[in-house]
Amino acid sequence: MTADVTNIIFYLILMILMWIFFSQLDKLKAANANCCTNQSCGKDPLDGFFWSAFLSFGIATTLAFLYYSGKFVVKMRTGGRTGGGGFRQMV
């Protein structure tokens, strides 16, 4: 397996995990009054920090996944040739 494919798989798995963690924290933050007795679910500052952190990591890993996937597609379309073509090289 090439390094490109390994990077894509790594970022795909990491991206999926970050969005799963974020969605669980988002459910906690948006929970209704029936979730706990004192209605404090998701209101702790630490919950807010983790919510923001996992959202940021989710976005960052999604962008990294798209970047490495795009790089891999360009490499496959050009047969691995590199050099000055810039955007024209992709077409």
MOGI-V289486 format. One record per backbone hydrogen bond with DSSP energy under -0.5 kcal/mol. CO is the residue of the C=O (numbers start at 1). NH is the residue of the N-H. E is the energy in kcal/mol with one decimal. If there is no record, write none. Layout:
CO:NH:E
CO:NH:E
This chain:
2:6:-2.1
3:7:-2.5
4:8:-2.2
5:9:-2.5
6:10:-2.6
7:11:-2.7
8:12:-2.1
9:13:-2.5
10:14:-2.6
11:15:-2.6
12:16:-2.3
13:17:-2.3
14:18:-2.4
15:19:-2.2
16:20:-2.1
17:21:-2.7
18:22:-2.6
19:23:-2.4
20:24:-2.1
21:25:-2.2
22:26:-2.5
23:27:-2.1
24:28:-1.9
25:29:-2.3
26:30:-2.2
28:31:-1.0
32:35:-1.6
33:36:-0.5
36:39:-0.6
40:43:-1.8
44:48:-1.8
45:49:-2.3
46:50:-2.6
47:51:-2.4
48:52:-2.3
49:53:-2.9
50:54:-2.8
51:55:-1.8
52:56:-2.5
53:57:-2.9
54:58:-2.3
55:59:-2.3
56:60:-2.7
57:61:-2.8
58:62:-1.9
59:63:-2.3
60:64:-2.4
61:65:-2.5
62:66:-2.5
63:67:-2.4
64:68:-2.7
65:69:-2.4
66:70:-2.5
67:71:-2.5
68:72:-2.1
69:73:-2.4
70:74:-2.4
71:75:-2.2
72:76:-2.3
73:77:-2.5
74:78:-2.1
75:80:-2.4
78:81:-1.0
83:85:-1.5
83:86:-0.6
85:88:-1.3
85:89:-0.5
86:89:-0.7
87:90:-1.3
87:91:-0.7
